[in-house]
Amino acid sequence: TLLGFVSAFLMQHPGLVCRHTLEITEAGLIERTEVNESLHRWPNICRIFSFAGYLYVYVGQDNVHMIPKRDLTPAALAKFESDLRERAKMK
């Protein structure tokens, strides 16, 4: 069944659906979960846009972080997006 397939997939990929923390650093965007830590270097950030309550940050053509706007104050969200765009050289 589809539910069984999805359950099996999620059990094999425990870091997929969980809380992710993103940190802007000189080296790139660091993503942390309970099971993983990844560095996405600035040249790999290929697209940033805002739509329907989320800020979308593409760290490759097929890998996106969907950041819920409700989790940040408007000022914090604006600063985060501005800092991302500046470091990724996107305006």
ChimeraX commands (.cxc) that place a marker at each C-alpha (Angstrom):
marker #1 position 0.00,0.00,0.00 radius 0.5
marker #1 position 1.02,3.60,-0.40 radius 0.5
marker #1 position 0.97,4.19,3.36 radius 0.5
marker #1 position 3.28,1.23,3.89 radius 0.5
marker #1 position 5.68,2.50,1.24 radius 0.5
marker #1 position 5.76,5.99,2.76 radius 0.5
marker #1 position 6.25,4.60,6.28 radius 0.5
marker #1 position 9.13,2.39,5.13 radius 0.5
marker #1 position 10.74,5.28,3.25 radius 0.5
marker #1 position 10.55,7.61,6.26 radius 0.5
marker #1 position 11.98,4.94,8.57 radius 0.5
marker #1 position 14.98,4.62,6.24 radius 0.5
marker #1 position 15.45,8.43,6.12 radius 0.5
marker #1 position 15.00,9.65,9.72 radius 0.5
marker #1 position 16.36,13.15,9.02 radius 0.5
marker #1 position 13.88,13.93,6.27 radius 0.5
marker #1 position 10.75,14.87,8.21 radius 0.5
marker #1 position 11.90,16.50,11.44 radius 0.5
marker #1 position 12.99,19.87,12.77 radius 0.5
marker #1 position 15.80,21.40,10.72 radius 0.5
marker #1 position 17.91,24.29,11.98 radius 0.5
marker #1 position 19.56,26.56,9.43 radius 0.5
marker #1 position 22.56,28.75,10.26 radius 0.5
marker #1 position 24.20,31.32,8.01 radius 0.5
marker #1 position 28.01,31.15,8.22 radius 0.5
marker #1 position 30.95,32.44,6.18 radius 0.5
marker #1 position 31.40,28.99,4.61 radius 0.5
marker #1 position 27.75,28.52,3.65 radius 0.5
marker #1 position 24.35,27.54,4.98 radius 0.5
marker #1 position 24.57,24.90,7.71 radius 0.5
marker #1 position 21.59,22.57,8.11 radius 0.5
marker #1 position 21.27,20.57,11.33 radius 0.5
marker #1 position 18.85,17.83,12.37 radius 0.5
marker #1 position 18.93,15.25,15.17 radius 0.5
marker #1 position 20.75,12.85,12.85 radius 0.5
marker #1 position 22.73,15.00,10.43 radius 0.5
marker #1 position 24.71,18.18,9.83 radius 0.5
marker #1 position 25.32,19.46,6.30 radius 0.5
marker #1 position 27.13,22.44,4.85 radius 0.5
marker #1 position 25.63,23.91,1.69 radius 0.5
marker #1 position 28.32,26.17,0.22 radius 0.5
marker #1 position 27.20,29.54,-1.15 radius 0.5
marker #1 position 27.71,28.72,-4.86 radius 0.5
marker #1 position 25.21,25.84,-4.47 radius 0.5
marker #1 position 22.40,28.16,-3.35 radius 0.5
marker #1 position 20.70,28.56,-6.72 radius 0.5
marker #1 position 17.27,30.02,-5.96 radius 0.5
marker #1 position 15.52,31.90,-3.16 radius 0.5
marker #1 position 11.89,32.95,-3.29 radius 0.5
marker #1 position 8.92,33.62,-1.06 radius 0.5
marker #1 position 5.46,32.18,-1.73 radius 0.5
marker #1 position 2.35,31.09,0.19 radius 0.5
marker #1 position 3.67,31.43,3.72 radius 0.5
marker #1 position 7.11,29.93,3.07 radius 0.5
marker #1 position 10.59,31.06,2.14 radius 0.5
marker #1 position 12.06,28.55,-0.34 radius 0.5
marker #1 position 15.85,28.13,-0.39 radius 0.5
marker #1 position 17.16,25.83,-3.12 radius 0.5
marker #1 position 20.49,24.22,-2.22 radius 0.5
marker #1 position 20.81,22.51,-5.59 radius 0.5
marker #1 position 18.33,22.03,-8.42 radius 0.5
marker #1 position 16.27,19.37,-6.61 radius 0.5
marker #1 position 16.89,20.08,-2.91 radius 0.5
marker #1 position 14.86,22.80,-1.21 radius 0.5
marker #1 position 14.39,24.05,2.33 radius 0.5
marker #1 position 10.86,25.31,2.94 radius 0.5
marker #1 position 11.02,27.74,5.85 radius 0.5
marker #1 position 7.62,28.51,7.40 radius 0.5
marker #1 position 7.30,32.28,7.74 radius 0.5
marker #1 position 5.16,31.81,10.85 radius 0.5
marker #1 position 8.24,30.53,12.72 radius 0.5
marker #1 position 10.03,33.90,12.50 radius 0.5
marker #1 position 9.10,37.47,13.25 radius 0.5
marker #1 position 8.75,39.62,10.12 radius 0.5
marker #1 position 11.98,41.47,11.01 radius 0.5
marker #1 position 13.93,38.23,11.60 radius 0.5
marker #1 position 12.60,36.74,8.36 radius 0.5
marker #1 position 13.55,39.85,6.37 radius 0.5
marker #1 position 17.08,39.83,7.84 radius 0.5
marker #1 position 17.51,36.09,7.23 radius 0.5
marker #1 position 16.39,36.40,3.60 radius 0.5
marker #1 position 18.52,39.50,3.03 radius 0.5
marker #1 position 21.61,37.82,4.51 radius 0.5
marker #1 position 21.00,34.70,2.39 radius 0.5
marker #1 position 20.66,36.73,-0.80 radius 0.5
marker #1 position 23.75,38.80,-0.05 radius 0.5
marker #1 position 25.95,35.77,0.63 radius 0.5
marker #1 position 24.53,33.75,-2.26 radius 0.5
marker #1 position 24.98,36.80,-4.52 radius 0.5
marker #1 position 21.25,36.96,-5.35 radius 0.5
marker #1 position 19.25,40.18,-5.30 radius 0.5
marker link #1:1,2 radius 0.2
marker link #1:2,3 radius 0.2
marker link #1:3,4 radius 0.2
marker link #1:4,5 radius 0.2
marker link #1:5,6 radius 0.2
marker link #1:6,7 radius 0.2
marker link #1:7,8 radius 0.2
marker link #1:8,9 radius 0.2
marker link #1:9,10 radius 0.2
marker link #1:10,11 radius 0.2
marker link #1:11,12 radius 0.2
marker link #1:12,13 radius 0.2
marker link #1:13,14 radius 0.2
marker link #1:14,15 radius 0.2
marker link #1:15,16 radius 0.2
marker link #1:16,17 radius 0.2
marker link #1:17,18 radius 0.2
marker link #1:18,19 radius 0.2
marker link #1:19,20 radius 0.2
marker link #1:20,21 radius 0.2
marker link #1:21,22 radius 0.2
marker link #1:22,23 radius 0.2
marker link #1:23,24 radius 0.2
marker link #1:24,25 radius 0.2
marker link #1:25,26 radius 0.2
marker link #1:26,27 radius 0.2
marker link #1:27,28 radius 0.2
marker link #1:28,29 radius 0.2
marker link #1:29,30 radius 0.2
marker link #1:30,31 radius 0.2
marker link #1:31,32 radius 0.2
marker link #1:32,33 radius 0.2
marker link #1:33,34 radius 0.2
marker link #1:34,35 radius 0.2
marker link #1:35,36 radius 0.2
marker link #1:36,37 radius 0.2
marker link #1:37,38 radius 0.2
marker link #1:38,39 radius 0.2
marker link #1:39,40 radius 0.2
marker link #1:40,41 radius 0.2
marker link #1:41,42 radius 0.2
marker link #1:42,43 radius 0.2
marker link #1:43,44 radius 0.2
marker link #1:44,45 radius 0.2
marker link #1:45,46 radius 0.2
marker link #1:46,47 radius 0.2
marker link #1:47,48 radius 0.2
marker link #1:48,49 radius 0.2
marker link #1:49,50 radius 0.2
marker link #1:50,51 radius 0.2
marker link #1:51,52 radius 0.2
marker link #1:52,53 radius 0.2
marker link #1:53,54 radius 0.2
marker link #1:54,55 radius 0.2
marker link #1:55,56 radius 0.2
marker link #1:56,57 radius 0.2
marker link #1:57,58 radius 0.2
marker link #1:58,59 radius 0.2
marker link #1:59,60 radius 0.2
marker link #1:60,61 radius 0.2
marker link #1:61,62 radius 0.2
marker link #1:62,63 radius 0.2
marker link #1:63,64 radius 0.2
marker link #1:64,65 radius 0.2
marker link #1:65,66 radius 0.2
marker link #1:66,67 radius 0.2
marker link #1:67,68 radius 0.2
marker link #1:68,69 radius 0.2
marker link #1:69,70 radius 0.2
marker link #1:70,71 radius 0.2
marker link #1:71,72 radius 0.2
marker link #1:72,73 radius 0.2
marker link #1:73,74 radius 0.2
marker link #1:74,75 radius 0.2
marker link #1:75,76 radius 0.2
marker link #1:76,77 radius 0.2
marker link #1:77,78 radius 0.2
marker link #1:78,79 radius 0.2
marker link #1:79,80 radius 0.2
marker link #1:80,81 radius 0.2
marker link #1:81,82 radius 0.2
marker link #1:82,83 radius 0.2
marker link #1:83,84 radius 0.2
marker link #1:84,85 radius 0.2
marker link #1:85,86 radius 0.2
marker link #1:86,87 radius 0.2
marker link #1:87,88 radius 0.2
marker link #1:88,89 radius 0.2
marker link #1:89,90 radius 0.2
marker link #1:90,91 radius 0.2
view
